[in-house]
């Protein structure tokens, strides 16, 4: 069971992820559906499972590094581990309703 502190850190991490954008799509990576899981461990370690829109995405090197740097800046975070996965592959069904509206896909 998560402690209150871990829940607060998780909420702050999710807010931080909403400040990161795919360089080719003007939607934050959380609403775009690129974040599959965020796990805050006791002690403040954060594990993020994510993908990109394509293995050929030009941000394959830069975006995970940007995310790691920003999440490390969240109060209470002691470390960040990013697991970049390609399965399941990303598709537009993973986008939030807000992202679909923003991109005119509704």
C-alpha positions in Angstrom: 0.0 0.0 0.0 1.3 3.4 -1.0 2.0 6.0 1.7 0.6 9.5 1.5 4.1 10.7 0.6 4.4 8.3 -2.3 1.0 9.4 -3.6 2.0 13.1 -3.4 5.3 12.3 -5.2 3.3 10.4 -7.9 0.9 13.3 -8.4 3.9 15.7 -8.8 5.6 13.3 -11.2 2.5 13.1 -13.3 2.3 16.9 -13.3 5.9 17.1 -14.4 5.3 14.6 -17.2 2.6 16.9 -18.5 5.4 19.5 -19.1 7.3 17.2 -21.5 6.3 17.2 -25.2 6.9 15.0 -28.2 8.9 17.2 -30.5 6.6 16.4 -33.5 3.2 16.5 -31.8 2.1 19.5 -29.8 0.6 17.4 -27.0 2.3 16.4 -23.7 3.6 12.9 -23.4 1.2 11.9 -20.7 -1.9 12.8 -22.6 -0.4 11.4 -25.8 -0.4 8.0 -24.0 3.4 7.5 -24.1 3.5 6.8 -20.3 2.4 3.3 -19.6 3.2 3.2 -15.9 4.6 5.3 -13.0 5.7 3.6 -9.8 6.9 5.5 -6.8 8.8 3.2 -4.4 9.4 3.7 -0.7 12.3 6.1 -0.4 11.3 8.1 -3.5 12.6 6.0 -6.3 10.5 6.5 -9.4 10.2 3.9 -12.2 8.6 5.0 -15.4 7.6 2.6 -18.2 7.1 4.5 -21.4 7.2 4.3 -25.2 7.5 6.6 -28.1 5.3 7.0 -31.1 7.8 5.0 -33.2 11.1 3.3 -32.7 12.3 5.8 -35.4 11.2 8.8 -33.4 13.9 11.5 -33.5 13.4 12.0 -29.7 14.5 8.4 -28.9 17.6 9.7 -27.1 16.6 13.2 -26.0 13.1 12.7 -24.6 13.9 10.0 -22.0 16.9 12.1 -20.8 14.6 15.2 -20.5 12.0 13.2 -18.6 14.6 11.8 -16.2 16.1 15.3 -15.6 12.7 16.9 -14.9 11.4 14.1 -12.7 14.7 14.1 -10.7 13.7 17.7 -9.8 10.5 16.7 -8.1 10.7 17.1 -4.4 11.1 13.7 -2.6 12.4 11.9 -5.7 15.6 10.1 -4.9 16.2 8.5 -8.3 14.6 7.8 -11.7 14.6 4.7 -13.8 13.1 4.9 -17.3 12.2 1.7 -19.1 11.6 2.5 -22.8 9.5 -0.3 -24.3 8.1 -1.0 -27.8 5.5 -3.6 -26.7 2.7 -2.8 -26.7 3.3 -0.4 -29.6 1.9 3.1 -29.3 -1.2 4.0 -31.3 -3.6 6.9 -31.2 -6.1 4.9 -29.1 -3.8 5.5 -26.1 -4.3 9.2 -26.3 -6.5 11.0 -23.8 -9.8 12.6 -24.9 -8.2 16.0 -24.3 -5.3 15.1 -26.6 -7.7 13.9 -29.3 -9.7 17.2 -29.0 -6.4 19.2 -29.2 -5.4 17.5 -32.4 -8.9 17.6 -33.9 -9.4 13.9 -33.9 -12.9 13.8 -32.3 
